[in-house]
């Protein structure tokens, strides 16, 4: 690799290739398993690793995003999910005349618990990848240089800002 791998944390010692395979594995496992306990385990492990890798500053932004996503998903799907039968489904509660149904909350939970574990895990994985090393790895894998340059260049501004913002000392 191009850069020295003398870092104190586990994820920063790895090269980009295993991180990319791990990210693909997490995405496929989350899609195929559809297991609530797996999702909760991924969230817990990701949060512990984020704290251990010292990225709590930027993770606060992800937490706000998760809260906004939860409020919007449960707010919208709780009242008008496609699985709700308004004639027979029980109403959990009512706010300003809007009824929130049990099946709507179950529907929102199913999709919320698929998105949030990936947000937590992929945030940490991709934040720990050095963009230069990612470009070299992609070129070695046979991906066209033009695509690699465009891909790495499109993320380099975000990556630089995130690296500067997310470090807590």
ABEGO torsion letter per residue (X at the ends): XABBBBBABAAAABBAAAAAAAAAAAAAAAAAAGBAAAAAAAAAAAAAAAAAAGAAAAAAAAAAAAAAAAAAAAAAAAAABAABBAAABBBABBBGGBBBBAAAAAAAAAAAAAAAAAAAAAAAAAAABBAAAAAAAAAAAGBBAAAAAAAAAAAAAAAAAAAAAABBX
